[in-house]
Amino acid sequence: MSAQRGRVRCLWGVFREIGTVVCMTSPQVPPPTDRLRFRPYAETDEQFVIELFNDRYAKRFYPSMASIEAARGWIDWNLRSYESHGYGLWVVENGTTGHAMGDCGLTVQEVGGTSMTEVGYHILDAERGQGYATEAAGACVAYGLDDLALSVVCSIVDPGNEASVRVAEHIHAVRSSFVNQRGEPMLLFRTREGDRR
């Protein structure tokens, strides 16, 4: 931390009162890739979230994300994750134009009674099929293992989500199955530092 004009520069992009000192920073994000860059979610991203989950394919796996309340909840969840863990899902933008294309990042999920850090990814319907999810998710796995020193990064995928399965197969080293808290069979892909491709 460094003090400047009564403010303290902290690690993770949140405002906090610490005694009489205000903590103010920008959230950390993965470095840009060849085509993409990352930024934190903002409260003004509600319409983007609705668009992200509003096509026929996305609705199969996220059927309750079409309302403004759901979009706000999604954004708030990520803002809380930035504060609690220092990471969350980030908005993925075209590195040249700045156009928002999806989201991707790291969240804490429960797998068989154990907390694991998962890389999740969602791409706008119009941008799918061009390798953006694989590029963004691969960057987030590397960021989690290298920059955040996580011991493992996983992806939890519905077996019926063939597009997400293909991405997970590209970015992870190990695949297994498990049953989630709702009793549904899921696929678990994971990568540790020692078994990265």
C-alpha positions as CSV (number, residue, x, y, z in Angstrom):
1,M,0.0,0.0,0.0
2,S,1.1,3.6,-0.5
3,A,-0.4,6.7,1.0
4,Q,-1.1,9.8,-1.1
5,R,-3.1,12.8,0.0
6,G,-4.9,10.9,2.8
7,R,-5.8,8.0,0.6
8,V,-4.3,4.5,0.6
9,R,-3.7,2.5,-2.5
10,C,-4.9,-1.1,-1.7
11,L,-4.8,-4.3,-3.7
12,W,-8.3,-4.9,-5.0
13,G,-10.4,-2.1,-6.5
14,V,-12.8,-1.2,-3.7
15,F,-13.5,1.8,-1.5
16,R,-13.2,1.2,2.2
17,E,-13.0,3.2,5.3
18,I,-10.1,2.1,7.4
19,G,-10.1,4.2,10.5
20,T,-9.9,7.7,9.0
21,V,-8.2,6.5,5.7
22,V,-10.1,5.8,2.5
23,C,-8.9,2.8,0.5
24,M,-9.3,3.3,-3.2
25,T,-7.9,1.2,-6.1
26,S,-8.6,-0.4,-9.5
27,P,-9.4,-4.1,-9.5
28,Q,-6.7,-6.3,-10.9
29,V,-7.4,-8.0,-14.3
30,P,-5.5,-10.5,-16.5
31,P,-3.2,-9.0,-19.0
32,P,-4.6,-8.6,-22.5
33,T,-4.3,-11.3,-25.1
34,D,-3.6,-10.9,-28.8
35,R,-7.3,-10.0,-29.5
36,L,-8.9,-9.3,-26.2
37,R,-8.7,-7.2,-23.0
38,F,-10.5,-7.5,-19.7
39,R,-12.2,-4.9,-17.4
40,P,-14.1,-5.2,-14.2
41,Y,-17.9,-5.2,-14.3
42,A,-19.6,-1.9,-13.6
43,E,-23.2,-1.2,-12.5
44,T,-23.9,0.3,-15.9
45,D,-23.4,-3.1,-17.6
46,E,-27.0,-4.3,-16.9
47,Q,-28.2,-4.3,-20.6
48,F,-25.0,-6.0,-21.7
49,V,-25.6,-8.8,-19.2
50,I,-29.2,-9.2,-20.5
51,E,-27.9,-9.4,-24.1
52,L,-25.2,-11.9,-23.1
53,F,-27.7,-14.4,-21.8
54,N,-30.6,-13.7,-24.1
55,D,-30.0,-15.9,-27.1
56,R,-31.6,-19.4,-27.5
57,Y,-28.4,-21.3,-26.7
58,A,-27.5,-19.3,-23.6
59,K,-31.1,-19.5,-22.3
60,R,-30.8,-23.3,-22.2
61,F,-28.2,-23.1,-19.4
62,Y,-29.2,-19.7,-17.8
63,P,-33.0,-19.5,-18.2
64,S,-33.5,-16.9,-15.4
65,M,-31.0,-14.2,-16.7
66,A,-33.4,-12.2,-18.9
67,S,-34.6,-9.6,-16.3
68,I,-33.0,-6.4,-15.1
69,E,-33.1,-7.8,-11.6
70,A,-31.1,-10.9,-12.6
71,A,-28.6,-8.7,-14.5
72,R,-28.1,-6.5,-11.4
73,G,-27.6,-9.7,-9.3
74,W,-25.0,-11.0,-11.7
75,I,-23.1,-7.7,-11.5
76,D,-23.4,-7.4,-7.7
77,W,-22.2,-11.0,-7.3
78,N,-19.0,-10.1,-9.3
79,L,-18.5,-6.8,-7.4
80,R,-18.7,-8.8,-4.1
81,S,-16.3,-11.3,-5.5
82,Y,-13.7,-8.6,-6.4
83,E,-13.9,-7.4,-2.9
84,S,-13.8,-10.8,-1.2
85,H,-11.3,-12.7,-3.4
86,G,-9.7,-10.1,-5.6
87,Y,-11.1,-11.6,-8.7
88,G,-14.4,-12.5,-10.4
89,L,-15.8,-12.5,-13.9
90,W,-14.5,-9.7,-16.0
91,V,-16.0,-8.1,-19.1
92,V,-14.2,-9.3,-22.2
93,E,-13.7,-6.6,-24.8
94,N,-12.3,-6.5,-28.3
95,G,-8.8,-5.3,-27.8
96,T,-8.9,-2.8,-30.7
97,T,-12.5,-1.4,-30.6
98,G,-13.3,-1.8,-26.9
99,H,-16.6,-3.5,-27.9
100,A,-17.9,-5.8,-25.1
101,M,-18.0,-9.4,-26.4
102,G,-18.6,-11.5,-23.3
103,D,-17.3,-12.2,-19.8
104,C,-14.7,-14.5,-18.4
105,G,-12.9,-14.9,-15.2
106,L,-12.5,-16.6,-11.9
107,T,-15.1,-17.4,-9.2
108,V,-15.1,-19.6,-6.1
109,Q,-17.4,-22.6,-6.5
110,E,-18.2,-25.6,-4.4
111,V,-17.2,-29.0,-5.8
112,G,-18.0,-32.1,-3.7
113,G,-17.9,-30.1,-0.5
114,T,-14.6,-28.4,-1.4
115,S,-14.2,-24.8,-2.5
116,M,-12.4,-24.5,-5.9
117,T,-11.6,-21.5,-8.1
118,E,-13.4,-21.9,-11.4
119,V,-12.8,-20.2,-14.7
120,G,-16.1,-19.3,-16.3
121,Y,-16.8,-17.9,-19.8
122,H,-19.8,-16.5,-21.7
123,I,-19.6,-15.0,-25.2
124,L,-22.2,-13.0,-27.1
125,D,-24.0,-15.1,-29.7
126,A,-22.7,-12.9,-32.6
127,E,-19.1,-13.5,-31.5
128,R,-19.1,-17.2,-31.0
129,G,-17.2,-19.6,-33.1
130,Q,-14.1,-17.5,-33.4
131,G,-12.1,-18.9,-30.5
132,Y,-12.7,-15.9,-28.1
133,A,-13.9,-18.1,-25.2
134,T,-10.8,-20.3,-25.5
135,E,-8.5,-17.4,-25.7
136,A,-10.0,-15.5,-22.8
137,A,-10.4,-18.6,-20.6
138,G,-6.8,-19.8,-21.3
139,A,-5.6,-16.3,-20.2
140,C,-7.6,-16.5,-17.0
141,V,-6.2,-20.0,-16.2
142,A,-2.7,-18.7,-16.6
143,Y,-3.5,-15.6,-14.6
144,G,-4.9,-17.7,-11.7
145,L,-1.9,-20.1,-11.6
146,D,0.9,-17.6,-12.3
147,D,-0.2,-14.2,-10.9
148,L,-2.6,-15.3,-8.2
149,A,-0.6,-18.5,-7.3
150,L,-3.7,-20.6,-7.1
151,S,-3.0,-24.3,-6.7
152,V,-5.7,-25.4,-9.2
153,V,-8.2,-23.8,-11.6
154,C,-11.2,-25.8,-12.7
155,S,-14.2,-25.5,-15.0
156,I,-17.6,-27.0,-14.1
157,V,-19.6,-27.8,-17.3
158,D,-23.0,-29.1,-18.0
159,P,-22.4,-32.2,-20.2
160,G,-25.1,-30.9,-22.6
161,N,-23.2,-27.6,-23.2
162,E,-21.1,-28.9,-26.0
163,A,-19.5,-25.5,-26.8
164,S,-18.3,-25.1,-23.2
165,V,-17.1,-28.6,-23.2
166,R,-14.9,-27.9,-26.2
167,V,-13.4,-24.8,-24.6
168,A,-12.7,-26.7,-21.3
169,E,-11.0,-29.5,-23.3
170,H,-8.6,-27.0,-24.9
171,I,-7.6,-25.1,-21.7
172,H,-7.5,-27.9,-19.1
173,A,-5.4,-31.0,-18.5
174,V,-7.7,-33.3,-16.6
175,R,-11.4,-34.2,-17.0
176,S,-13.6,-36.1,-14.5
177,S,-17.3,-36.3,-13.5
178,F,-19.1,-35.4,-10.3
179,V,-22.7,-34.7,-9.1
180,N,-23.5,-31.2,-8.0
181,Q,-25.5,-30.1,-5.0
182,R,-28.8,-30.4,-7.0
183,G,-28.0,-34.0,-7.8
184,E,-27.2,-33.2,-11.5
185,P,-24.2,-34.9,-13.3
186,M,-21.6,-32.4,-14.3
187,L,-18.1,-32.5,-15.9
188,L,-15.2,-31.2,-13.9
189,F,-12.1,-30.0,-15.9
190,R,-9.1,-28.8,-13.9
191,T,-5.5,-27.7,-14.3
192,R,-2.7,-27.5,-11.7
193,E,0.6,-25.8,-12.2
194,G,2.4,-29.0,-12.8
195,D,0.1,-30.4,-15.4
196,R,-0.5,-27.4,-17.6
197,R,-0.5,-28.0,-21.4
